[in-house]
Each structure stands twice: as structure tokens, then as C-alpha cells.
Amino acid sequence: MKFFIFLALAIILMYVSMGHMVGLPTADILNMHTHPINYTIVLFLLTVCFIVYGFDILKNGYKNLIHKTPNMDTLVSIGVISSLAYSLYSMFMVIMSILYGG
């Protein structure tokens, strides 16, 4: 069941983030050029869904790091958390540049 949830989320994420590159029609409200705040918020919400469904990997990675026995879960967790932090920073910068003109 989890596989199909991940598959559906991955298809939606790929469609929203890269559909315009291959010429697929996209809703105007999700267009990154005309509505960048909507676009970043939708991508963030899809990312949160992946984090929720993959939380067990993050939890195991953190536990293994605390017990000083890091493994692949720890490596994946560090990568996911660092990319999430950078994405949040980028989303904040996009929103601030739109609101305060930049």
C-alpha cells in the first residue's frame, strides 16, 4: 500500500515540478512564473507528505546516530534533513522577494 502512495506522490511531484519542461499542460495557479508563491507552497506540501511517509527512516537514522552506530539510514536522514532545510530557506527567500520586491 505504501508503494502506491509513494508512486502517486512521486507522479504528482514530477508533474508539478517538471511538467512544463516536457510540454505538459499545467494549471495557471501552479505556474512558477506567474504564481511563484503557490508553486513553492505546493512543492513544500508534497515534500512534507514524503517526510511523513518516510519518517521511520529518519527516526532510525537518528537513533543509530545517537547510539554511535551510523548506517545508511543515518546517511539518508542527514541528506533529507539538510535538503529540507535548504528548501525551506529557498522557499522563504522566494516569498520574501515577492512580498518585498527584489
PyMOL commands that set and color helices and strands:
alter all, ss='L'
color gray80, all
select helices_A, chain A and resi 2-22+28-30+36-53+55-66+72-99
alter helices_A, ss='H'
color red, helices_A
deselect
rebuild
show_as cartoon
